[in-house]
Amino acid sequence: MKKIAIIGATGRVGGQLVQESLRRGHRVTAIARHATALAAQSGLSPLDIDVLDGAALYDALAGHEAVLSAVRFVDAPPSAIIDPVKRAEVPRLLVVGGAASLLTATGRRVFDDPAFPAAYRDEAAAGIAFLESLRRDPSLNWTFLSPSALFDGTQRTGSFRLGQDHLLVGADGISRISFPDFAIAMIDELERPAHSRQRFTVGY
């Protein structure tokens, strides 16, 4: 059992990380602007904190074994997460990443495809910048888990593949992963670290 903090705990991904962590018996501090709206559960401690309030976030993170960030990249610069984690001396930071920085079969980033949807470009670019910030940090023990291209759905199968820097594509030609299965992969990494200071990816 670990004591972990999940930032962005009320979002679609963050909510699944909370549930998967509690299912496995971890103690979870759920952090979001309206975290106290979450239903009460054993092992869950919600805190209403704005991620841009660095002092409050630092105070909330102290004493945890790991921090999981599920914050939208456009909502906070990398320093808003990384700096409080380091100041609080939390041993690990695990980040819900994006697929845009993954490589396609041609070796080109997903983000660089001319067909990449314009509506997602700002969030994708911010996610790429976050990953670059992690890679430049010489001391932080981080992990960045990129989902597949289609990141949606509520089916929890427990059956998926892991990759490193290339986009995973299924036999049907579709790159996808559900929120619950992504959460399984992330909490597996929390419990059995295999990608320290690395990005990896998950898909069917």
DRENKOLGU-55892 format. One record per residue: x, y, z of N, C-alpha, C in turn; residue number from 0; residue in one letter. Coordinates in pm, 1 decimal. Layout:
R      nxx      nyy      nzz     caxx     cayy     cazz      cxx      cyy      czz num residuo
R        X        Y        Z        X        Y        Z        X        Y        Z NUM       A
...
//
This chain:
R      nxx      nyy      nzz     caxx     cayy     cazz      cxx      cyy      czz num residuo
R     84.8   -119.6      0.0      0.0      0.0      0.0     87.9    123.9      0.0   0       M
R     57.0    218.1    -89.0    132.2    341.6    -99.6     42.7    461.2    -68.7   1       K
R    104.3    568.1    -23.4     34.6    693.8     -5.4     66.9    780.9   -126.2   2       K
R    -33.6    805.8   -210.6    -10.0    877.0   -335.0   -104.0    996.6   -346.5   3       I
R    -62.8   1093.1   -425.8   -146.6   1208.9   -455.9   -177.8   1207.0   -605.0   4       A
R   -302.7   1232.7   -638.9   -343.9   1238.9   -778.9   -395.3   1379.2   -806.0   5       I
R   -324.1   1452.2   -891.9   -363.0   1588.1   -928.6   -450.1   1581.2  -1053.3   6       I
R   -561.3   1652.5  -1050.3   -657.3   1640.1  -1159.7   -747.9   1520.9  -1138.1   7       G
R   -780.0   1494.4  -1013.0   -849.2   1371.0   -975.2   -994.7   1364.7  -1017.4   8       A
R  -1053.5   1476.3  -1057.7  -1195.8   1474.9  -1094.6  -1217.3   1462.1  -1244.5   9       T
R  -1110.3   1460.8  -1323.8  -1123.5   1446.2  -1468.0  -1150.9   1301.9  -1507.9  10       G
R  -1172.3   1281.6  -1637.2  -1204.4   1146.3  -1684.5  -1089.7   1049.2  -1660.8  11       R
R   -966.9   1092.1  -1683.2   -852.6   1005.2  -1658.7   -820.8   1000.5  -1509.4  12       V
R   -816.7   1116.4  -1446.1   -785.9   1121.5  -1304.5   -882.1   1040.6  -1220.8  13       G
R  -1010.1   1045.2  -1256.4  -1109.2    966.4  -1182.8  -1082.6    817.8  -1191.5  14       G
R  -1038.7    771.0  -1308.2  -1006.7    628.9  -1323.5   -880.3    592.0  -1245.3  15       Q
R   -784.0    684.0  -1240.2   -664.3    658.5  -1160.0   -699.1    648.3  -1012.1  16       L
R   -789.9    733.3   -966.7   -835.4    726.8   -827.5   -898.6    591.0   -799.5  17       V
R   -989.8    548.2   -885.2  -1061.1    423.1   -861.4   -968.2    302.9   -868.7  18       Q
R   -876.3    301.9   -964.2   -783.4    189.3   -975.9   -690.8    183.4   -855.0  19       E
R   -647.0    299.1   -807.3   -558.5    302.9   -690.5   -629.9    253.6   -565.2  20       S
R   -752.4    300.6   -545.5   -829.2    256.7   -429.2   -860.8    108.3   -438.3  21       L
R   -889.0     61.0   -557.1   -919.3    -81.7   -576.9   -803.5   -168.6   -530.1  22       R
R   -683.0   -116.4   -543.7   -564.0   -193.7   -506.4   -516.5   -164.0   -364.3  23       R
R   -591.1    -82.9   -291.7   -561.3    -61.8   -151.2   -467.9     52.8   -119.5  24       G
R   -439.1    138.2   -217.7   -353.3    252.9   -190.2   -432.0    364.1   -121.0  25       H
R   -363.0    447.0    -46.3   -422.9    565.9     14.9   -406.4    682.6    -81.5  26       R
R   -515.2    746.4   -116.9   -514.0    845.6   -224.0   -554.9    982.8   -173.1  27       V
R   -468.7   1081.9   -196.0   -506.0   1221.2   -178.6   -548.6   1272.8   -315.1  28       T
R   -676.5   1302.5   -329.1   -731.1   1349.1   -456.5   -729.3   1501.3   -459.4  29       A
R   -658.8   1556.6   -557.2   -640.7   1701.5   -565.3   -704.6   1755.7   -692.2  30       I
R   -791.1   1853.7   -675.9   -855.5   1923.0   -787.4   -923.8   2045.7   -729.9  31       A
R   -970.9   2133.6   -816.6  -1038.2   2253.5   -765.9  -1164.4   2218.7   -688.6  32       R
R  -1230.4   2109.5   -726.1  -1353.8   2069.1   -657.5  -1346.7   1921.9   -617.3  33       H
R  -1235.2   1882.1   -561.2  -1215.1   1742.0   -524.4  -1312.0   1694.8   -416.7  34       A
R  -1354.7   1785.2   -329.2  -1443.8   1743.5   -221.3  -1582.3   1707.1   -272.0  35       T
R  -1607.4   1728.2   -401.1  -1734.0   1683.7   -459.8  -1732.7   1533.4   -488.0  36       A
R  -1616.1   1469.9   -479.7  -1607.0   1326.2   -502.2  -1679.9   1250.8   -391.2  37       L
R  -1739.1   1139.3   -427.4  -1808.2   1056.2   -328.6  -1707.5   1002.4   -226.7  38       A
R  -1747.8   1002.6   -100.8  -1660.5    953.4      5.0  -1631.6    805.1    -14.2  39       A
R  -1504.8    767.2      1.0  -1463.9    627.5     -8.9  -1351.4    602.0     90.2  40       Q
R  -1342.3    480.1    136.4  -1234.3    443.5    226.2  -1100.0    459.4    155.3  41       S
R  -1007.2    527.3    221.2   -874.4    547.1    164.8   -860.3    673.3     83.5  42       G
R   -969.5    748.1     64.1   -968.1    867.7    -19.2   -972.1    993.6     66.2  43       L
R   -878.0   1085.3     40.5   -874.9   1214.2    109.5   -874.5   1324.3      3.5  44       S
R   -988.1   1390.0    -19.4   -994.1   1494.5   -122.2   -949.0   1630.0    -69.7  45       P
R   -882.4   1705.7   -155.9   -838.4   1840.4   -122.6   -873.2   1934.0   -237.7  46       L
R   -941.2   2044.0   -207.5   -974.1   2144.1   -309.0   -855.8   2239.3   -323.8  47       D
R   -780.8   2222.6   -433.0   -662.0   2304.7   -456.9   -654.5   2337.5   -605.1  48       I
R   -625.6   2462.1   -636.5   -597.8   2502.8   -773.1   -452.5   2467.7   -804.0  49       D
R   -429.5   2398.4   -913.7   -294.7   2351.8   -945.8   -196.9   2467.9   -961.7  50       V
R   -245.1   2586.2   -989.3   -156.6   2701.1  -1005.4   -118.1   2766.3   -872.5  51       L
R   -175.4   2717.8   -762.7   -139.9   2765.4   -628.9    -23.8   2680.3   -578.8  52       D
R     97.9   2721.7   -612.7    215.1   2640.6   -583.2    237.6   2613.5   -436.1  53       G
R    210.8   2711.5   -351.5    231.7   2692.8   -207.9    136.1   2588.8   -151.5  54       A
R      8.9   2597.2   -190.4    -89.7   2501.0   -141.8    -59.0   2361.1   -194.1  55       A
R    -15.5   2353.8   -319.5     14.6   2222.9   -377.9    135.7   2161.5   -308.6  56       L
R    236.0   2241.3   -281.9    353.5   2192.3   -209.4    313.8   2135.1    -73.6  57       Y
R    233.7   2208.8      0.8    189.3   2162.3    132.2    113.2   2030.4    121.4  58       D
R     30.9   2017.4     16.1    -51.5   1897.2      0.7     30.8   1775.2    -38.1  59       A
R    140.4   1797.0   -111.8    218.6   1684.5   -163.9    319.5   1629.2    -64.6  60       L
R    360.1   1707.8     31.8    461.1   1663.3    127.8    417.0   1534.4    196.3  61       A
R    507.8   1438.2    204.5    480.1   1313.8    274.4    424.3   1202.6    188.5  62       G
R    405.4   1226.4     59.2    354.2   1122.7    -29.8    469.4   1045.0    -94.1  63       H
R    440.4    922.0   -131.2    541.4    837.6   -195.3    548.1    860.1   -345.8  64       E
R    440.4    909.5   -402.8    437.5    935.8   -547.0    326.5   1035.1   -576.8  65       A
R    345.3   1109.4   -685.6    242.9   1200.0   -736.7    207.7   1156.3   -878.1  66       V
R     78.5   1148.7   -906.0     29.4   1121.3  -1040.6    -39.7   1247.1  -1090.3  67       L
R      1.6   1297.2  -1206.0    -58.6   1417.3  -1260.9   -144.6   1382.7  -1381.2  68       S
R   -273.2   1419.6  -1371.5   -366.7   1401.8  -1482.2   -423.3   1536.6  -1524.7  69       A
R   -343.4   1640.7  -1507.4   -385.0   1776.8  -1539.3   -370.3   1802.2  -1688.8  70       V
R   -469.3   1870.6  -1748.3   -456.5   1910.5  -1887.8   -335.3   2001.8  -1902.6  71       R
R   -254.6   1976.0  -2004.3   -130.0   2049.3  -2019.3   -151.6   2198.1  -2043.3  72       F
R   -259.0   2234.3  -2112.0   -282.8   2376.8  -2137.8   -326.5   2451.3  -2012.5  73       V
R   -362.1   2378.2  -1907.9   -409.2   2442.3  -1785.6   -298.5   2476.8  -1687.9  74       D
R   -178.4   2425.5  -1712.8    -68.5   2451.9  -1618.6     65.0   2429.3  -1688.9  75       A
R    160.8   2519.5  -1672.0    294.3   2497.5  -1728.1    364.2   2384.2  -1653.5  76       P
R    466.1   2324.2  -1713.2    536.2   2214.0  -1645.4    582.0   2248.8  -1504.5  77       P
R    629.5   2371.5  -1485.1    681.9   2410.3  -1353.5    575.7   2406.4  -1244.4  78       S
R    447.7   2423.5  -1281.6    340.2   2421.9  -1181.7    327.3   2285.9  -1115.3  79       A
R    365.7   2181.1  -1186.2    362.5   2046.0  -1129.5    500.4   2006.7  -1077.7  80       I
R    600.6   2024.9  -1161.6    734.2   1974.0  -1130.0    793.4   2042.0  -1007.2  81       I
R    782.6   2173.4   -998.1    846.9   2244.5   -887.2    791.9   2204.3   -750.5  82       D
R    658.0   2199.4   -729.5    608.0   2156.2   -599.0    645.0   2011.6   -565.8  83       P
R    647.5   1924.9   -667.0    687.5   1785.3   -642.5    830.8   1779.5   -592.2  84       V
R    919.1   1853.9   -655.0   1059.0   1852.9   -613.5   1078.0   1919.1   -477.5  85       K
R   1010.6   2030.9   -454.0   1023.4   2099.9   -325.6    972.0   2012.6   -211.5  86       R
R    866.5   1936.0   -238.5    809.5   1847.4   -135.5    888.1   1718.0   -121.0  87       A
R    988.5   1700.6   -206.2   1076.5   1582.8   -202.4    998.0   1453.0   -218.6  88       E
R    898.5   1455.6   -307.8    825.0   1333.2   -340.4    914.0   1248.5   -431.7  89       V
R    931.8   1119.7   -402.7   1028.1   1038.6   -477.5    995.8   1016.7   -625.1  90       P
R    864.5   1019.4   -662.1    830.3    987.0   -801.4    718.6   1076.8   -851.5  91       R
R    725.5   1107.1   -981.5    618.9   1178.0  -1050.7    580.5   1096.8  -1173.9  92       L
R    452.8   1058.8  -1182.6    400.4    987.0  -1297.9    299.1   1077.4  -1367.4  93       L
R    314.8   1095.0  -1497.6    236.6   1192.2  -1571.7    151.2   1124.1  -1678.0  94       V
R     23.2   1160.9  -1681.2    -64.5   1119.4  -1790.0    -25.9   1201.5  -1912.0  95       V
R     33.5   1136.9  -2010.1     85.2   1206.3  -2126.3    -13.9   1214.5  -2240.3  96       G
R     38.4   1248.5  -2356.9    -42.1   1254.9  -2477.3     21.9   1170.0  -2585.1  97       G
R    -52.4   1145.5  -2691.4     -2.1   1061.1  -2800.1     75.1   1139.6  -2905.3  98       A
R     64.0   1272.9  -2903.7    118.4   1353.8  -3012.8    269.4   1341.3  -3027.9  99       A
R    340.1   1314.4  -2919.4    485.5   1305.2  -2926.1    533.9   1166.9  -2968.6 100       S
R    443.3   1071.3  -2978.9    480.8    936.9  -3023.1    519.0    938.0  -3170.6 101       L
R    598.0    839.5  -3209.6    643.7    827.7  -3347.7    555.1    731.4  -3425.5 102       L
R    529.9    763.5  -3549.6    456.2    673.0  -3637.9    555.3    576.9  -3703.5 103       T
R    504.4    488.4  -3787.6    589.5    390.9  -3855.5    692.5    457.9  -3946.0 104       A
R    665.4    580.0  -3989.6    758.7    652.5  -4075.8    867.3    724.2  -3997.1 105       T
R    857.1    721.7  -3863.3    953.6    791.8  -3780.0    917.0    936.0  -3752.7 106       G
R    803.3    979.2  -3803.1    756.1   1115.8  -3780.8    663.7   1118.8  -3660.0 107       R
R    668.1   1227.0  -3584.4    578.2   1239.1  -3469.7    432.5   1245.8  -3516.8 108       R
R    342.7   1192.3  -3435.0    199.5   1202.9  -3463.7    161.7   1349.7  -3481.5 109       V
R    219.8   1435.9  -3400.7    190.4   1578.6  -3404.1    223.5   1642.6  -3538.4 110       F
R    322.6   1586.7  -3608.6    369.7   1645.4  -3733.1    292.7   1598.7  -3855.7 111       D
R    197.2   1511.2  -3836.7    112.9   1467.4  -3948.2     22.9   1583.3  -3990.4 112       D
R     17.9   1616.0  -4118.6    -68.4   1726.3  -4163.1   -215.4   1705.9  -4127.1 113       P
R   -254.7   1580.6  -4105.1   -394.0   1551.9  -4071.9   -422.3   1562.5  -3922.2 114       A
R   -321.9   1598.8  -3842.8   -344.7   1609.8  -3698.8   -452.7   1715.8  -3674.2 115       F
R   -556.0   1681.9  -3594.1   -669.0   1774.3  -3576.8   -628.3   1908.2  -3515.5 116       P
R   -669.3   2015.1  -3579.4   -634.3   2148.8  -3532.3   -688.0   2175.7  -3392.2 117       A
R   -802.5   2116.1  -3358.2   -864.6   2141.2  -3228.1   -779.0   2091.0  -3111.8 118       A
R   -688.1   1996.1  -3138.2   -606.9   1938.2  -3031.8   -463.4   1988.9  -3032.1 119       Y
R   -429.0   2078.6  -3122.8   -288.9   2116.7  -3138.5   -233.1   2189.1  -3015.6 120       R
R   -310.1   2276.0  -2953.5   -258.7   2349.9  -2837.5   -227.4   2255.5  -2721.9 121       D
R   -321.0   2165.7  -2691.6   -298.7   2070.1  -2583.2   -182.3   1977.1  -2616.8 122       E
R   -176.1   1933.0  -2741.2    -69.0   1842.3  -2782.8     66.9   1909.6  -2774.0 123       A
R     75.4   2034.7  -2819.8    202.4   2106.5  -2813.8    245.9   2127.5  -2669.1 124       A
R    150.5   2156.0  -2582.0    182.6   2173.5  -2440.6    229.4   2042.2  -2378.6 125       A
R    172.3   1931.5  -2421.7    215.1   1800.9  -2372.6    356.8   1767.2  -2417.0 126       G
R    389.2   1800.7  -2540.0    525.2   1779.9  -2589.7    623.8   1863.5  -2509.1 127       I
R    587.1   1986.6  -2479.7    673.5   2074.1  -2399.5    693.6   2019.1  -2259.0 128       A
R    588.4   1960.3  -2202.4    598.6   1901.3  -2068.0    697.8   1785.5  -2069.7 129       F
R    687.1   1698.9  -2169.1    779.6   1585.9  -2179.3    922.6   1634.8  -2195.6 130       L
R    942.8   1737.1  -2274.9   1077.3   1792.2  -2293.3   1131.5   1849.0  -2162.5 131       E
R   1044.0   1910.8  -2082.8   1087.0   1963.5  -1953.2   1131.4   1851.0  -1860.6 132       S
R   1058.1   1741.5  -1861.6   1097.4   1626.7  -1779.7   1232.3   1572.3  -1823.1 133       L
R   1251.9   1560.7  -1952.6   1376.7   1504.2  -2003.9   1496.9   1592.4  -1972.9 134       R
R   1474.0   1721.2  -1956.5   1584.1   1812.8  -1924.6   1617.6   1816.0  -1776.3 135       R
R   1528.2   1763.9  -1693.3   1550.4   1770.4  -1549.3   1648.2   1660.1  -1506.8 136       D
R   1760.6   1696.2  -1444.8   1863.0   1596.7  -1413.4   1836.6   1514.2  -1288.8 137       P
R   1738.8   1554.1  -1208.1   1724.9   1490.2  -1077.2   1590.9   1422.6  -1052.0 138       S
R   1487.4   1463.9  -1121.7   1353.7   1413.6  -1093.5   1335.3   1270.9  -1143.8 139       L
R   1276.4   1185.0  -1061.7   1242.0   1048.7  -1102.3   1100.8   1052.1  -1160.2 140       N
R   1090.2   1059.9  -1291.9    961.7   1078.0  -1357.8    930.1    962.4  -1452.0 141       W
R    801.4    948.9  -1482.8    753.4    856.7  -1586.1    639.0    925.5  -1658.4 142       T
R    636.5    915.8  -1789.5    536.7    981.9  -1873.7    469.6    873.2  -1956.9 143       F
R    342.1    847.5  -1929.3    270.0    740.9  -2000.1    179.7    800.8  -2107.1 144       L
R    213.4    774.7  -2233.0    133.5    824.3  -2344.8     23.8    723.9  -2379.6 145       S
R    -98.4    770.6  -2396.5   -204.7    681.5  -2442.4   -192.6    659.3  -2592.3 146       P
R   -280.3    578.3  -2646.8   -289.2    562.6  -2791.5   -361.6    683.2  -2850.9 147       S
R   -372.9    685.0  -2983.3   -430.9    801.4  -3051.1   -575.0    825.2  -3009.2 148       A
R   -653.7    719.1  -3000.9   -792.0    729.5  -2954.8   -794.4    692.2  -2807.6 149       L
R   -817.7    791.3  -2723.0   -814.6    773.5  -2578.1   -954.5    802.7  -2525.6 150       F
R  -1031.7    695.8  -2507.1  -1172.1    714.2  -2470.6  -1230.2    578.9  -2431.0 151       D
R  -1349.1    581.5  -2374.7  -1419.2    457.8  -2343.4  -1404.8    416.2  -2198.9 152       G
R  -1499.0    335.8  -2152.9  -1504.9    295.2  -2012.8  -1486.6    145.0  -1991.9 153       T
R  -1449.7     73.0  -2096.5  -1433.5    -71.9  -2082.5  -1301.9   -103.7  -2012.0 154       Q
R  -1309.7   -187.5  -1910.3  -1191.3   -229.0  -1835.6  -1162.8   -375.1  -1869.0 155       R
R  -1065.3   -398.6  -1957.1  -1035.9   -534.8  -2002.3   -914.6   -594.2  -1932.1 156       T
R   -818.5   -508.3  -1895.4   -694.6   -558.5  -1837.1   -603.4   -623.2  -1939.5 157       G
R   -639.6   -613.6  -2067.0   -561.2   -674.7  -2174.5   -515.5   -565.6  -2270.5 158       S
R   -385.8   -542.4  -2276.6   -331.2   -436.3  -2361.4   -183.0   -463.1  -2383.3 159       F
R   -122.4   -381.0  -2469.2     20.7   -391.2  -2496.5     90.9   -264.4  -2449.2 160       R
R    218.3   -279.0  -2416.8    301.4   -164.5  -2382.7    404.9   -143.1  -2491.9 161       L
R    439.1    -16.0  -2514.3    543.4     17.9  -2609.5    630.1    127.5  -2551.0 162       G
R    722.8    179.2  -2633.0    813.6    282.2  -2582.5    783.3    417.8  -2646.7 163       Q
R    837.0    441.7  -2763.0    821.4    573.4  -2825.4    739.5    571.5  -2953.7 164       D
R    695.6    454.3  -2997.1    618.2    444.1  -3120.0    469.8    418.4  -3089.9 165       H
R    385.2    480.3  -3168.4    240.7    464.2  -3155.6    202.1    318.6  -3176.1 166       L
R    124.1    264.2  -3083.9     75.2    127.3  -3096.8    -52.8    126.3  -3179.7 167       L
R    -58.2     36.9  -3276.0   -174.5     24.0  -3363.8   -222.0   -120.5  -3360.9 168       V
R   -351.5   -142.0  -3339.6   -406.1   -276.0  -3332.5   -416.1   -343.7  -3467.8 169       G
R   -452.4   -471.8  -3465.2   -467.2   -547.6  -3589.0   -575.6   -489.2  -3679.2 170       A
R   -666.5   -412.9  -3619.8   -773.0   -349.3  -3697.5   -730.4   -215.5  -3757.0 171       D
R   -603.8   -179.4  -3736.7   -552.9    -55.4  -3791.4   -582.8     66.9  -3706.2 172       G
R   -642.7     45.7  -3588.5   -680.9    156.1  -3500.9   -588.8    160.8  -3379.2 173       I
R   -547.1    279.8  -3342.3   -466.2    301.0  -3222.6   -558.4    353.0  -3113.4 174       S
R   -581.4    273.2  -3008.0   -676.5    316.9  -2906.5   -648.2    250.4  -2772.0 175       R
R   -701.4    313.4  -2666.6   -697.5    259.7  -2530.5   -810.3    325.5  -2452.1 176       I
R   -870.2    250.9  -2361.8   -977.0    306.8  -2277.9   -917.6    372.2  -2154.2 177       S
R   -997.1    454.9  -2088.4   -950.5    518.8  -1964.9   -919.3    416.2  -1854.8 178       F
R  -1006.6    316.4  -1829.9   -975.3    220.9  -1723.3   -850.2    138.0  -1751.2 179       P
R   -830.8     96.2  -1877.0   -711.9     16.2  -1907.0   -584.6    100.9  -1900.4 180       D
R   -593.7    227.3  -1938.9   -480.5    318.2  -1919.9   -446.9    326.6  -1770.8 181       F
R   -549.4    338.3  -1687.2   -527.3    348.1  -1542.7   -460.0    222.9  -1488.5 182       A
R   -498.5    107.8  -1539.6   -433.5    -16.7  -1496.5   -284.6    -11.0  -1527.2 183       I
R   -250.9     30.2  -1649.6   -109.7     37.7  -1688.8    -33.2    136.0  -1601.7 184       A
R    -96.3    248.3  -1569.1    -29.0    348.9  -1487.1     -6.2    299.1  -1344.7 185       M
R   -105.3    236.5  -1285.1    -88.9    188.1  -1147.5      2.1     66.4  -1143.7 186       I
R      5.2    -13.1  -1250.2    106.1   -119.5  -1260.3    245.8    -58.4  -1251.8 187       D
R    267.4     51.8  -1323.3    397.8    118.7  -1322.4    427.7    177.1  -1184.3 188       E
R    325.5    230.0  -1118.2    342.6    279.9   -982.5    392.0    169.1   -889.4 189       L
R    331.2     53.2   -900.7    361.8    -57.1   -809.9    490.0   -131.3   -847.6 190       E
R    517.2   -139.9   -977.6    635.6   -213.5  -1024.5    710.8   -125.5  -1125.3 191       R
R    789.2    -31.0  -1076.7    855.4     65.0  -1165.9    943.1     -3.7  -1270.4 192       P
R    917.7     30.4  -1396.6    996.2    -25.8  -1506.4   1038.1     81.3  -1606.3 193       A
R    991.1    205.9  -1584.6   1018.6    311.9  -1682.1   1061.4    440.8  -1611.0 194       H
R   1160.2    428.7  -1524.7   1211.6    546.3  -1456.0   1280.5    639.1  -1555.1 195       S
R   1244.4    768.8  -1550.5   1298.0    869.2  -1640.6   1279.2    831.1  -1787.4 196       R
R   1162.2    773.5  -1815.2   1129.1    732.4  -1951.4    983.8    765.1  -1982.1 197       Q
R    956.5    774.7  -2111.9    818.9    774.0  -2159.9    788.9    633.6  -2213.7 198       R
R    668.2    586.9  -2190.0    622.9    464.2  -2255.7    478.7    482.8  -2294.6 199       F
R    422.1    384.8  -2362.7    287.3    398.9  -2414.7    209.2    269.1  -2397.0 200       T
R     77.5    281.0  -2406.6    -11.6    167.1  -2387.8   -119.3    169.5  -2494.7 201       V
R   -154.5     51.2  -2544.3   -260.7     42.7  -2645.1   -301.6   -101.8  -2666.3 202       G
R   -406.4   -120.5  -2742.9   -455.5   -255.4  -2771.4   -382.0   -316.3  -2890.1 203       Y
//
